[in-house]
Structure formats: structure tokens, C-alpha cells
Amino acid sequence: MRGMSETADFEAEKIAIERMVALGYRIYTVQEHLEGADVVWEHPEQPGEWKQQHVGTASGRKWLGHFLVQQLREQQGA
């Protein structure tokens, strides 16, 4: 039963992460802790406009990592 909940939790986190990226938000900070990660997003066209998100599943943190690596590559021009 816990496996189903973990899958549902990840799907919700995945959708939320993809929505932030689609809206143009950029990852500003990621604070890892035992319960997951707290992410602060910033929109480049709205300085000071912060959104916070908690990512609690391991799969969700991996998915977030994918976008973080992509964002870092874009910033480096790779």
C-alpha cells in the first residue's frame, strides 16, 4: 500500500516541478534534509517573486535534479 502512495506522491511532485518550469521559473535554491528537499523558485521576469515547493520523494528529487542540471548547462552555455 505504501508503494502506491509513493507513486502517487511522485506523480504529484513531477507535475508540480514541470509546471514551474513551464511557467518560466528557475531553481534558485535547494535545501536538502532528511524529509526531502525544499526548493525556492524565482521567475526571471519577476524579480523577488519566489515560489516554494517541498519535494519529499527520492524520485521527485531525481526529477528535480534533471531540471537543475539542464538549467546549469544553459547558464554555462553548454
mmCIF file of the N, C-alpha and C atoms, coordinates in Angstrom:
data_MODEL
# 
_entry.id   MODEL 
# 
loop_
_atom_site.group_PDB 
_atom_site.id 
_atom_site.type_symbol 
_atom_site.label_atom_id 
_atom_site.label_alt_id 
_atom_site.label_comp_id 
_atom_site.label_asym_id 
_atom_site.label_entity_id 
_atom_site.label_seq_id 
_atom_site.pdbx_PDB_ins_code 
_atom_site.Cartn_x 
_atom_site.Cartn_y 
_atom_site.Cartn_z 
_atom_site.occupancy 
_atom_site.B_iso_or_equiv 
_atom_site.pdbx_formal_charge 
_atom_site.auth_seq_id 
_atom_site.auth_comp_id 
_atom_site.auth_asym_id 
_atom_site.auth_atom_id 
_atom_site.pdbx_PDB_model_num 
ATOM 1   N N  . MET A 1 1  ? 0.827  -1.199 0.000   1.00 0.00 ? 1  MET A N  1 
ATOM 2   C CA . MET A 1 1  ? 0.000  0.000  0.000   1.00 0.00 ? 1  MET A CA 1 
ATOM 3   C C  . MET A 1 1  ? 0.868  1.258  0.000   1.00 0.00 ? 1  MET A C  1 
ATOM 4   N N  . ARG A 1 2  ? 1.982  1.222  0.722   1.00 0.00 ? 2  ARG A N  1 
ATOM 5   C CA . ARG A 1 2  ? 2.868  2.383  0.747   1.00 0.00 ? 2  ARG A CA 1 
ATOM 6   C C  . ARG A 1 2  ? 3.438  2.656  -0.642  1.00 0.00 ? 2  ARG A C  1 
ATOM 7   N N  . GLY A 1 3  ? 3.704  1.619  -1.440  1.00 0.00 ? 3  GLY A N  1 
ATOM 8   C CA . GLY A 1 3  ? 4.224  1.790  -2.784  1.00 0.00 ? 3  GLY A CA 1 
ATOM 9   C C  . GLY A 1 3  ? 3.291  2.607  -3.660  1.00 0.00 ? 3  GLY A C  1 
ATOM 10  N N  . MET A 1 4  ? 1.999  2.372  -3.528  1.00 0.00 ? 4  MET A N  1 
ATOM 11  C CA . MET A 1 4  ? 1.027  3.139  -4.309  1.00 0.00 ? 4  MET A CA 1 
ATOM 12  C C  . MET A 1 4  ? 1.055  4.610  -3.893  1.00 0.00 ? 4  MET A C  1 
ATOM 13  N N  . SER A 1 5  ? 1.182  4.854  -2.592  1.00 0.00 ? 5  SER A N  1 
ATOM 14  C CA . SER A 1 5  ? 1.221  6.223  -2.108  1.00 0.00 ? 5  SER A CA 1 
ATOM 15  C C  . SER A 1 5  ? 2.484  6.927  -2.600  1.00 0.00 ? 5  SER A C  1 
ATOM 16  N N  . GLU A 1 6  ? 3.611  6.240  -2.564  1.00 0.00 ? 6  GLU A N  1 
ATOM 17  C CA . GLU A 1 6  ? 4.881  6.812  -3.037  1.00 0.00 ? 6  GLU A CA 1 
ATOM 18  C C  . GLU A 1 6  ? 4.774  7.181  -4.518  1.00 0.00 ? 6  GLU A C  1 
ATOM 19  N N  . THR A 1 7  ? 4.166  6.296  -5.311  1.00 0.00 ? 7  THR A N  1 
ATOM 20  C CA . THR A 1 7  ? 3.994  6.566  -6.742  1.00 0.00 ? 7  THR A CA 1 
ATOM 21  C C  . THR A 1 7  ? 3.097  7.779  -6.959  1.00 0.00 ? 7  THR A C  1 
ATOM 22  N N  . ALA A 1 8  ? 2.006  7.842  -6.229  1.00 0.00 ? 8  ALA A N  1 
ATOM 23  C CA . ALA A 1 8  ? 1.090  8.983  -6.361  1.00 0.00 ? 8  ALA A CA 1 
ATOM 24  C C  . ALA A 1 8  ? 1.769  10.270 -5.915  1.00 0.00 ? 8  ALA A C  1 
ATOM 25  N N  . ASP A 1 9  ? 2.546  10.192 -4.830  1.00 0.00 ? 9  ASP A N  1 
ATOM 26  C CA . ASP A 1 9  ? 3.267  11.375 -4.355  1.00 0.00 ? 9  ASP A CA 1 
ATOM 27  C C  . ASP A 1 9  ? 4.258  11.857 -5.411  1.00 0.00 ? 9  ASP A C  1 
ATOM 28  N N  . PHE A 1 10 ? 4.999  10.916 -6.005  1.00 0.00 ? 10 PHE A N  1 
ATOM 29  C CA . PHE A 1 10 ? 5.967  11.299 -7.037  1.00 0.00 ? 10 PHE A CA 1 
ATOM 30  C C  . PHE A 1 10 ? 5.264  11.933 -8.233  1.00 0.00 ? 10 PHE A C  1 
ATOM 31  N N  . GLU A 1 11 ? 4.164  11.348 -8.682  1.00 0.00 ? 11 GLU A N  1 
ATOM 32  C CA . GLU A 1 11 ? 3.446  11.914 -9.834  1.00 0.00 ? 11 GLU A CA 1 
ATOM 33  C C  . GLU A 1 11 ? 3.009  13.347 -9.556  1.00 0.00 ? 11 GLU A C  1 
ATOM 34  N N  . ALA A 1 12 ? 2.542  13.608 -8.343  1.00 0.00 ? 12 ALA A N  1 
ATOM 35  C CA . ALA A 1 12 ? 2.121  14.967 -7.981  1.00 0.00 ? 12 ALA A CA 1 
ATOM 36  C C  . ALA A 1 12 ? 3.327  15.915 -7.975  1.00 0.00 ? 12 ALA A C  1 
ATOM 37  N N  . GLU A 1 13 ? 4.456  15.456 -7.433  1.00 0.00 ? 13 GLU A N  1 
ATOM 38  C CA . GLU A 1 13 ? 5.661  16.283 -7.415  1.00 0.00 ? 13 GLU A CA 1 
ATOM 39  C C  . GLU A 1 13 ? 6.173  16.536 -8.824  1.00 0.00 ? 13 GLU A C  1 
ATOM 40  N N  . LYS A 1 14 ? 6.159  15.507 -9.658  1.00 0.00 ? 14 LYS A N  1 
ATOM 41  C CA . LYS A 1 14 ? 6.628  15.627 -11.040 1.00 0.00 ? 14 LYS A CA 1 
ATOM 42  C C  . LYS A 1 14 ? 5.817  16.684 -11.793 1.00 0.00 ? 14 LYS A C  1 
ATOM 43  N N  . ILE A 1 15 ? 4.501  16.609 -11.663 1.00 0.00 ? 15 ILE A N  1 
ATOM 44  C CA . ILE A 1 15 ? 3.621  17.574 -12.326 1.00 0.00 ? 15 ILE A CA 1 
ATOM 45  C C  . ILE A 1 15 ? 3.901  18.988 -11.817 1.00 0.00 ? 15 ILE A C  1 
ATOM 46  N N  . ALA A 1 16 ? 4.080  19.134 -10.497 1.00 0.00 ? 16 ALA A N  1 
ATOM 47  C CA . ALA A 1 16 ? 4.329  20.458 -9.918  1.00 0.00 ? 16 ALA A CA 1 
ATOM 48  C C  . ALA A 1 16 ? 5.661  21.033 -10.394 1.00 0.00 ? 16 ALA A C  1 
ATOM 49  N N  . ILE A 1 17 ? 6.700  20.192 -10.465 1.00 0.00 ? 17 ILE A N  1 
ATOM 50  C CA . ILE A 1 17 ? 8.008  20.640 -10.946 1.00 0.00 ? 17 ILE A CA 1 
ATOM 51  C C  . ILE A 1 17 ? 7.908  21.060 -12.409 1.00 0.00 ? 17 ILE A C  1 
ATOM 52  N N  . GLU A 1 18 ? 7.283  20.229 -13.229 1.00 0.00 ? 18 GLU A N  1 
ATOM 53  C CA . GLU A 1 18 ? 7.146  20.536 -14.654 1.00 0.00 ? 18 GLU A CA 1 
ATOM 54  C C  . GLU A 1 18 ? 6.327  21.799 -14.875 1.00 0.00 ? 18 GLU A C  1 
ATOM 55  N N  . ARG A 1 19 ? 5.343  22.042 -14.028 1.00 0.00 ? 19 ARG A N  1 
ATOM 56  C CA . ARG A 1 19 ? 4.523  23.253 -14.139 1.00 0.00 ? 19 ARG A CA 1 
ATOM 57  C C  . ARG A 1 19 ? 5.372  24.491 -13.870 1.00 0.00 ? 19 ARG A C  1 
ATOM 58  N N  . MET A 1 20 ? 6.216  24.431 -12.846 1.00 0.00 ? 20 MET A N  1 
ATOM 59  C CA . MET A 1 20 ? 7.071  25.580 -12.539 1.00 0.00 ? 20 MET A CA 1 
ATOM 60  C C  . MET A 1 20 ? 8.014  25.884 -13.706 1.00 0.00 ? 20 MET A C  1 
ATOM 61  N N  . VAL A 1 21 ? 8.598  24.835 -14.286 1.00 0.00 ? 21 VAL A N  1 
ATOM 62  C CA . VAL A 1 21 ? 9.498  25.014 -15.430 1.00 0.00 ? 21 VAL A CA 1 
ATOM 63  C C  . VAL A 1 21 ? 8.730  25.592 -16.615 1.00 0.00 ? 21 VAL A C  1 
ATOM 64  N N  . ALA A 1 22 ? 7.536  25.062 -16.873 1.00 0.00 ? 22 ALA A N  1 
ATOM 65  C CA . ALA A 1 22 ? 6.722  25.523 -17.999 1.00 0.00 ? 22 ALA A CA 1 
ATOM 66  C C  . ALA A 1 22 ? 6.319  26.995 -17.832 1.00 0.00 ? 22 ALA A C  1 
ATOM 67  N N  . LEU A 1 23 ? 6.142  27.432 -16.587 1.00 0.00 ? 23 LEU A N  1 
ATOM 68  C CA . LEU A 1 23 ? 5.777  28.826 -16.320 1.00 0.00 ? 23 LEU A CA 1 
ATOM 69  C C  . LEU A 1 23 ? 6.981  29.758 -16.381 1.00 0.00 ? 23 LEU A C  1 
ATOM 70  N N  . GLY A 1 24 ? 8.168  29.199 -16.585 1.00 0.00 ? 24 GLY A N  1 
ATOM 71  C CA . GLY A 1 24 ? 9.358  30.021 -16.738 1.00 0.00 ? 24 GLY A CA 1 
ATOM 72  C C  . GLY A 1 24 ? 10.158 30.241 -15.471 1.00 0.00 ? 24 GLY A C  1 
ATOM 73  N N  . TYR A 1 25 ? 9.782  29.586 -14.381 1.00 0.00 ? 25 TYR A N  1 
ATOM 74  C CA . TYR A 1 25 ? 10.524 29.728 -13.134 1.00 0.00 ? 25 TYR A CA 1 
ATOM 75  C C  . TYR A 1 25 ? 11.857 28.997 -13.227 1.00 0.00 ? 25 TYR A C  1 
ATOM 76  N N  . ARG A 1 26 ? 12.835 29.506 -12.488 1.00 0.00 ? 26 ARG A N  1 
ATOM 77  C CA . ARG A 1 26 ? 14.175 28.918 -12.428 1.00 0.00 ? 26 ARG A CA 1 
ATOM 78  C C  . ARG A 1 26 ? 14.435 28.483 -10.984 1.00 0.00 ? 26 ARG A C  1 
ATOM 79  N N  . ILE A 1 27 ? 15.175 27.417 -10.829 1.00 0.00 ? 27 ILE A N  1 
ATOM 80  C CA . ILE A 1 27 ? 15.532 26.947 -9.494  1.00 0.00 ? 27 ILE A CA 1 
ATOM 81  C C  . ILE A 1 27 ? 16.517 27.947 -8.905  1.00 0.00 ? 27 ILE A C  1 
ATOM 82  N N  . TYR A 1 28 ? 16.189 28.481 -7.742  1.00 0.00 ? 28 TYR A N  1 
ATOM 83  C CA . TYR A 1 28 ? 17.055 29.463 -7.082  1.00 0.00 ? 28 TYR A CA 1 
ATOM 84  C C  . TYR A 1 28 ? 17.896 28.792 -5.997  1.00 0.00 ? 28 TYR A C  1 
ATOM 85  N N  . THR A 1 29 ? 17.240 28.025 -5.114  1.00 0.00 ? 29 THR A N  1 
ATOM 86  C CA . THR A 1 29 ? 17.960 27.274 -4.088  1.00 0.00 ? 29 THR A CA 1 
ATOM 87  C C  . THR A 1 29 ? 17.289 25.927 -3.866  1.00 0.00 ? 29 THR A C  1 
ATOM 88  N N  . VAL A 1 30 ? 18.097 24.980 -3.407  1.00 0.00 ? 30 VAL A N  1 
ATOM 89  C CA . VAL A 1 30 ? 17.597 23.671 -2.992  1.00 0.00 ? 30 VAL A CA 1 
ATOM 90  C C  . VAL A 1 30 ? 18.236 23.365 -1.647  1.00 0.00 ? 30 VAL A C  1 
ATOM 91  N N  . GLN A 1 31 ? 17.405 23.135 -0.647  1.00 0.00 ? 31 GLN A N  1 
ATOM 92  C CA . GLN A 1 31 ? 17.894 22.796 0.693   1.00 0.00 ? 31 GLN A CA 1 
ATOM 93  C C  . GLN A 1 31 ? 17.481 21.356 0.984   1.00 0.00 ? 31 GLN A C  1 
ATOM 94  N N  . GLU A 1 32 ? 18.458 20.456 0.986   1.00 0.00 ? 32 GLU A N  1 
ATOM 95  C CA . GLU A 1 32 ? 18.201 19.046 1.267   1.00 0.00 ? 32 GLU A CA 1 
ATOM 96  C C  . GLU A 1 32 ? 18.145 18.816 2.773   1.00 0.00 ? 32 GLU A C  1 
ATOM 97  N N  . HIS A 1 33 ? 17.278 17.904 3.201   1.00 0.00 ? 33 HIS A N  1 
ATOM 98  C CA . HIS A 1 33 ? 17.199 17.491 4.601   1.00 0.00 ? 33 HIS A CA 1 
ATOM 99  C C  . HIS A 1 33 ? 16.614 16.091 4.654   1.00 0.00 ? 33 HIS A C  1 
ATOM 100 N N  . LEU A 1 34 ? 16.439 15.554 5.827   1.00 0.00 ? 34 LEU A N  1 
ATOM 101 C CA . LEU A 1 34 ? 16.006 14.156 5.967   1.00 0.00 ? 34 LEU A CA 1 
ATOM 102 C C  . LEU A 1 34 ? 14.620 13.883 5.387   1.00 0.00 ? 34 LEU A C  1 
ATOM 103 N N  . GLU A 1 35 ? 13.765 14.880 5.331   1.00 0.00 ? 35 GLU A N  1 
ATOM 104 C CA . GLU A 1 35 ? 12.408 14.693 4.821   1.00 0.00 ? 35 GLU A CA 1 
ATOM 105 C C  . GLU A 1 35 ? 12.276 15.024 3.341   1.00 0.00 ? 35 GLU A C  1 
ATOM 106 N N  . GLY A 1 36 ? 13.386 15.294 2.669   1.00 0.00 ? 36 GLY A N  1 
ATOM 107 C CA . GLY A 1 36 ? 13.324 15.603 1.241   1.00 0.00 ? 36 GLY A CA 1 
ATOM 108 C C  . GLY A 1 36 ? 14.124 16.841 0.921   1.00 0.00 ? 36 GLY A C  1 
ATOM 109 N N  . ALA A 1 37 ? 13.534 17.713 0.125   1.00 0.00 ? 37 ALA A N  1 
ATOM 110 C CA . ALA A 1 37 ? 14.211 18.939 -0.285  1.00 0.00 ? 37 ALA A CA 1 
ATOM 111 C C  . ALA A 1 37 ? 13.197 20.077 -0.364  1.00 0.00 ? 37 ALA A C  1 
ATOM 112 N N  . ASP A 1 38 ? 13.625 21.240 0.059   1.00 0.00 ? 38 ASP A N  1 
ATOM 113 C CA . ASP A 1 38 ? 12.825 22.453 -0.089  1.00 0.00 ? 38 ASP A CA 1 
ATOM 114 C C  . ASP A 1 38 ? 13.445 23.257 -1.226  1.00 0.00 ? 38 ASP A C  1 
ATOM 115 N N  . VAL A 1 39 ? 12.616 23.589 -2.196  1.00 0.00 ? 39 VAL A N  1 
ATOM 116 C CA . VAL A 1 39 ? 13.068 24.282 -3.396  1.00 0.00 ? 39 VAL A CA 1 
ATOM 117 C C  . VAL A 1 39 ? 12.471 25.680 -3.407  1.00 0.00 ? 39 VAL A C  1 
ATOM 118 N N  . VAL A 1 40 ? 13.308 26.658 -3.734  1.00 0.00 ? 40 VAL A N  1 
ATOM 119 C CA . VAL A 1 40 ? 12.822 28.019 -3.949  1.00 0.00 ? 40 VAL A CA 1 
ATOM 120 C C  . VAL A 1 40 ? 13.008 28.314 -5.428  1.00 0.00 ? 40 VAL A C  1 
ATOM 121 N N  . TRP A 1 41 ? 11.919 28.728 -6.048  1.00 0.00 ? 41 TRP A N  1 
ATOM 122 C CA . TRP A 1 41 ? 11.907 29.075 -7.474  1.00 0.00 ? 41 TRP A CA 1 
ATOM 123 C C  . TRP A 1 41 ? 11.808 30.583 -7.610  1.00 0.00 ? 41 TRP A C  1 
ATOM 124 N N  . GLU A 1 42 ? 12.437 31.117 -8.658  1.00 0.00 ? 42 GLU A N  1 
ATOM 125 C CA . GLU A 1 42 ? 12.331 32.542 -8.956  1.00 0.00 ? 42 GLU A CA 1 
ATOM 126 C C  . GLU A 1 42 ? 12.019 32.701 -10.442 1.00 0.00 ? 42 GLU A C  1 
ATOM 127 N N  . HIS A 1 43 ? 11.167 33.664 -10.742 1.00 0.00 ? 43 HIS A N  1 
ATOM 128 C CA . HIS A 1 43 ? 10.852 33.945 -12.136 1.00 0.00 ? 43 HIS A CA 1 
ATOM 129 C C  . HIS A 1 43 ? 11.741 35.082 -12.612 1.00 0.00 ? 43 HIS A C  1 
ATOM 130 N N  . PRO A 1 44 ? 12.517 34.871 -13.706 1.00 0.00 ? 44 PRO A N  1 
ATOM 131 C CA . PRO A 1 44 ? 13.450 35.896 -14.160 1.00 0.00 ? 44 PRO A CA 1 
ATOM 132 C C  . PRO A 1 44 ? 12.797 37.218 -14.552 1.00 0.00 ? 44 PRO A C  1 
ATOM 133 N N  . GLU A 1 45 ? 11.548 37.191 -14.949 1.00 0.00 ? 45 GLU A N  1 
ATOM 134 C CA . GLU A 1 45 ? 10.861 38.417 -15.348 1.00 0.00 ? 45 GLU A CA 1 
ATOM 135 C C  . GLU A 1 45 ? 10.137 39.084 -14.185 1.00 0.00 ? 45 GLU A C  1 
ATOM 136 N N  . GLN A 1 46 ? 10.169 38.442 -13.031 1.00 0.00 ? 46 GLN A N  1 
ATOM 137 C CA . GLN A 1 46 ? 9.501  38.985 -11.836 1.00 0.00 ? 46 GLN A CA 1 
ATOM 138 C C  . GLN A 1 46 ? 10.450 38.899 -10.650 1.00 0.00 ? 46 GLN A C  1 
ATOM 139 N N  . PRO A 1 47 ? 11.496 39.735 -10.628 1.00 0.00 ? 47 PRO A N  1 
ATOM 140 C CA . PRO A 1 47 ? 12.461 39.683 -9.529  1.00 0.00 ? 47 PRO A CA 1 
ATOM 141 C C  . PRO A 1 47 ? 11.772 39.786 -8.166  1.00 0.00 ? 47 PRO A C  1 
ATOM 142 N N  . GLY A 1 48 ? 12.205 38.952 -7.256  1.00 0.00 ? 48 GLY A N  1 
ATOM 143 C CA . GLY A 1 48 ? 11.603 38.955 -5.927  1.00 0.00 ? 48 GLY A CA 1 
ATOM 144 C C  . GLY A 1 48 ? 10.346 38.121 -5.830  1.00 0.00 ? 48 GLY A C  1 
ATOM 145 N N  . GLU A 1 49 ? 9.897  37.554 -6.945  1.00 0.00 ? 49 GLU A N  1 
ATOM 146 C CA . GLU A 1 49 ? 8.712  36.688 -6.963  1.00 0.00 ? 49 GLU A CA 1 
ATOM 147 C C  . GLU A 1 49 ? 9.184  35.250 -6.720  1.00 0.00 ? 49 GLU A C  1 
ATOM 148 N N  . TRP A 1 50 ? 9.043  34.805 -5.483  1.00 0.00 ? 50 TRP A N  1 
ATOM 149 C CA . TRP A 1 50 ? 9.531  33.490 -5.088  1.00 0.00 ? 50 TRP A CA 1 
ATOM 150 C C  . TRP A 1 50 ? 8.367  32.516 -4.921  1.00 0.00 ? 50 TRP A C  1 
ATOM 151 N N  . LYS A 1 51 ? 8.601  31.291 -5.285  1.00 0.00 ? 51 LYS A N  1 
ATOM 152 C CA . LYS A 1 51 ? 7.646  30.200 -5.018  1.00 0.00 ? 51 LYS A CA 1 
ATOM 153 C C  . LYS A 1 51 ? 8.423  29.117 -4.286  1.00 0.00 ? 51 LYS A C  1 
ATOM 154 N N  . GLN A 1 52 ? 7.820  28.553 -3.273  1.00 0.00 ? 52 GLN A N  1 
ATOM 155 C CA . GLN A 1 52 ? 8.469  27.483 -2.531  1.00 0.00 ? 52 GLN A CA 1 
ATOM 156 C C  . GLN A 1 52 ? 7.753  26.174 -2.793  1.00 0.00 ? 52 GLN A C  1 
ATOM 157 N N  . GLN A 1 53 ? 8.528  25.100 -2.805  1.00 0.00 ? 53 GLN A N  1 
ATOM 158 C CA . GLN A 1 53 ? 7.976  23.779 -3.079  1.00 0.00 ? 53 GLN A CA 1 
ATOM 159 C C  . GLN A 1 53 ? 8.750  22.766 -2.245  1.00 0.00 ? 53 GLN A C  1 
ATOM 160 N N  . HIS A 1 54 ? 8.039  21.797 -1.703  1.00 0.00 ? 54 HIS A N  1 
ATOM 161 C CA . HIS A 1 54 ? 8.680  20.686 -0.990  1.00 0.00 ? 54 HIS A CA 1 
ATOM 162 C C  . HIS A 1 54 ? 8.649  19.461 -1.887  1.00 0.00 ? 54 HIS A C  1 
ATOM 163 N N  . VAL A 1 55 ? 9.785  18.807 -2.032  1.00 0.00 ? 55 VAL A N  1 
ATOM 164 C CA . VAL A 1 55 ? 9.890  17.573 -2.807  1.00 0.00 ? 55 VAL A CA 1 
ATOM 165 C C  . VAL A 1 55 ? 10.322 16.494 -1.820  1.00 0.00 ? 55 VAL A C  1 
ATOM 166 N N  . GLY A 1 56 ? 9.427  15.548 -1.543  1.00 0.00 ? 56 GLY A N  1 
ATOM 167 C CA . GLY A 1 56 ? 9.683  14.574 -0.491  1.00 0.00 ? 56 GLY A CA 1 
ATOM 168 C C  . GLY A 1 56 ? 10.109 13.201 -0.957  1.00 0.00 ? 56 GLY A C  1 
ATOM 169 N N  . THR A 1 57 ? 9.829  12.848 -2.200  1.00 0.00 ? 57 THR A N  1 
ATOM 170 C CA . THR A 1 57 ? 10.169 11.505 -2.664  1.00 0.00 ? 57 THR A CA 1 
ATOM 171 C C  . THR A 1 57 ? 11.550 11.489 -3.302  1.00 0.00 ? 57 THR A C  1 
ATOM 172 N N  . ALA A 1 58 ? 12.202 10.330 -3.235  1.00 0.00 ? 58 ALA A N  1 
ATOM 173 C CA . ALA A 1 58 ? 13.507 10.180 -3.878  1.00 0.00 ? 58 ALA A CA 1 
ATOM 174 C C  . ALA A 1 58 ? 13.383 10.391 -5.386  1.00 0.00 ? 58 ALA A C  1 
ATOM 175 N N  . SER A 1 59 ? 12.336 9.850  -5.979  1.00 0.00 ? 59 SER A N  1 
ATOM 176 C CA . SER A 1 59 ? 12.127 10.026 -7.424  1.00 0.00 ? 59 SER A CA 1 
ATOM 177 C C  . SER A 1 59 ? 11.876 11.486 -7.770  1.00 0.00 ? 59 SER A C  1 
ATOM 178 N N  . GLY A 1 60 ? 11.160 12.174 -6.919  1.00 0.00 ? 60 GLY A N  1 
ATOM 179 C CA . GLY A 1 60 ? 10.914 13.603 -7.144  1.00 0.00 ? 60 GLY A CA 1 
ATOM 180 C C  . GLY A 1 60 ? 12.200 14.409 -7.094  1.00 0.00 ? 60 GLY A C  1 
ATOM 181 N N  . ARG A 1 61 ? 13.084 14.058 -6.145  1.00 0.00 ? 61 ARG A N  1 
ATOM 182 C CA . ARG A 1 61 ? 14.363 14.766 -6.052  1.00 0.00 ? 61 ARG A CA 1 
ATOM 183 C C  . ARG A 1 61 ? 15.229 14.475 -7.269  1.00 0.00 ? 61 ARG A C  1 
ATOM 184 N N  . LYS A 1 62 ? 15.169 13.248 -7.777  1.00 0.00 ? 62 LYS A N  1 
ATOM 185 C CA . LYS A 1 62 ? 15.909 12.917 -9.014  1.00 0.00 ? 62 LYS A CA 1 
ATOM 186 C C  . LYS A 1 62 ? 15.364 13.719 -10.187 1.00 0.00 ? 62 LYS A C  1 
ATOM 187 N N  . TRP A 1 63 ? 14.047 13.818 -10.275 1.00 0.00 ? 63 TRP A N  1 
ATOM 188 C CA . TRP A 1 63 ? 13.414 14.570 -11.361 1.00 0.00 ? 63 TRP A CA 1 
ATOM 189 C C  . TRP A 1 63 ? 13.799 16.040 -11.280 1.00 0.00 ? 63 TRP A C  1 
ATOM 190 N N  . LEU A 1 64 ? 13.797 16.588 -10.075 1.00 0.00 ? 64 LEU A N  1 
ATOM 191 C CA . LEU A 1 64 ? 14.224 17.967 -9.882  1.00 0.00 ? 64 LEU A CA 1 
ATOM 192 C C  . LEU A 1 64 ? 15.682 18.124 -10.309 1.00 0.00 ? 64 LEU A C  1 
ATOM 193 N N  . GLY A 1 65 ? 16.515 17.148 -9.960  1.00 0.00 ? 65 GLY A N  1 
ATOM 194 C CA . GLY A 1 65 ? 17.925 17.175 -10.335 1.00 0.00 ? 65 GLY A CA 1 
ATOM 195 C C  . GLY A 1 65 ? 18.119 17.251 -11.836 1.00 0.00 ? 65 GLY A C  1 
ATOM 196 N N  . HIS A 1 66 ? 17.261 16.551 -12.570 1.00 0.00 ? 66 HIS A N  1 
ATOM 197 C CA . HIS A 1 66 ? 17.315 16.602 -14.041 1.00 0.00 ? 66 HIS A CA 1 
ATOM 198 C C  . HIS A 1 66 ? 17.168 18.043 -14.526 1.00 0.00 ? 66 HIS A C  1 
ATOM 199 N N  . PHE A 1 67 ? 16.202 18.761 -13.994 1.00 0.00 ? 67 PHE A N  1 
ATOM 200 C CA . PHE A 1 67 ? 15.975 20.150 -14.412 1.00 0.00 ? 67 PHE A CA 1 
ATOM 201 C C  . PHE A 1 67 ? 17.070 21.076 -13.908 1.00 0.00 ? 67 PHE A C  1 
ATOM 202 N N  . LEU A 1 68 ? 17.620 20.785 -12.724 1.00 0.00 ? 68 LEU A N  1 
ATOM 203 C CA . LEU A 1 68 ? 18.713 21.593 -12.202 1.00 0.00 ? 68 LEU A CA 1 
ATOM 204 C C  . LEU A 1 68 ? 19.950 21.473 -13.095 1.00 0.00 ? 68 LEU A C  1 
ATOM 205 N N  . VAL A 1 69 ? 20.277 20.252 -13.503 1.00 0.00 ? 69 VAL A N  1 
ATOM 206 C CA . VAL A 1 69 ? 21.430 20.048 -14.398 1.00 0.00 ? 69 VAL A CA 1 
ATOM 207 C C  . VAL A 1 69 ? 21.189 20.762 -15.725 1.00 0.00 ? 69 VAL A C  1 
ATOM 208 N N  . GLN A 1 70 ? 19.982 20.644 -16.256 1.00 0.00 ? 70 GLN A N  1 
ATOM 209 C CA . GLN A 1 70 ? 19.628 21.306 -17.516 1.00 0.00 ? 70 GLN A CA 1 
ATOM 210 C C  . GLN A 1 70 ? 19.787 22.820 -17.375 1.00 0.00 ? 70 GLN A C  1 
ATOM 211 N N  . GLN A 1 71 ? 19.302 23.374 -16.272 1.00 0.00 ? 71 GLN A N  1 
ATOM 212 C CA . GLN A 1 71 ? 19.395 24.815 -16.033 1.00 0.00 ? 71 GLN A CA 1 
ATOM 213 C C  . GLN A 1 71 ? 20.859 25.245 -15.928 1.00 0.00 ? 71 GLN A C  1 
ATOM 214 N N  . LEU A 1 72 ? 21.683 24.483 -15.218 1.00 0.00 ? 72 LEU A N  1 
ATOM 215 C CA . LEU A 1 72 ? 23.095 24.816 -15.081 1.00 0.00 ? 72 LEU A CA 1 
ATOM 216 C C  . LEU A 1 72 ? 23.816 24.766 -16.432 1.00 0.00 ? 72 LEU A C  1 
ATOM 217 N N  . ARG A 1 73 ? 23.468 23.796 -17.256 1.00 0.00 ? 73 ARG A N  1 
ATOM 218 C CA . ARG A 1 73 ? 24.076 23.705 -18.587 1.00 0.00 ? 73 ARG A CA 1 
ATOM 219 C C  . ARG A 1 73 ? 23.697 24.920 -19.424 1.00 0.00 ? 73 ARG A C  1 
ATOM 220 N N  . GLU A 1 74 ? 22.439 25.346 -19.337 1.00 0.00 ? 74 GLU A N  1 
ATOM 221 C CA . GLU A 1 74 ? 22.004 26.537 -20.088 1.00 0.00 ? 74 GLU A CA 1 
ATOM 222 C C  . GLU A 1 74 ? 22.766 27.776 -19.614 1.00 0.00 ? 74 GLU A C  1 
ATOM 223 N N  . GLN A 1 75 ? 22.982 27.883 -18.309 1.00 0.00 ? 75 GLN A N  1 
ATOM 224 C CA . GLN A 1 75 ? 23.682 29.046 -17.765 1.00 0.00 ? 75 GLN A CA 1 
ATOM 225 C C  . GLN A 1 75 ? 25.149 29.067 -18.219 1.00 0.00 ? 75 GLN A C  1 
ATOM 226 N N  . GLN A 1 76 ? 25.718 27.888 -18.405 1.00 0.00 ? 76 GLN A N  1 
ATOM 227 C CA . GLN A 1 76 ? 27.113 27.800 -18.833 1.00 0.00 ? 76 GLN A CA 1 
ATOM 228 C C  . GLN A 1 76 ? 27.259 27.854 -20.333 1.00 0.00 ? 76 GLN A C  1 
ATOM 229 N N  . GLY A 1 77 ? 26.131 27.846 -21.046 1.00 0.00 ? 77 GLY A N  1 
ATOM 230 C CA . GLY A 1 77 ? 26.151 27.912 -22.498 1.00 0.00 ? 77 GLY A CA 1 
ATOM 231 C C  . GLY A 1 77 ? 26.572 26.613 -23.160 1.00 0.00 ? 77 GLY A C  1 
ATOM 232 N N  . ALA A 1 78 ? 26.388 25.499 -22.439 1.00 0.00 ? 78 ALA A N  1 
ATOM 233 C CA . ALA A 1 78 ? 26.785 24.190 -22.988 1.00 0.00 ? 78 ALA A CA 1 
ATOM 234 C C  . ALA A 1 78 ? 25.678 23.594 -23.828 1.00 0.00 ? 78 ALA A C  1 
# 
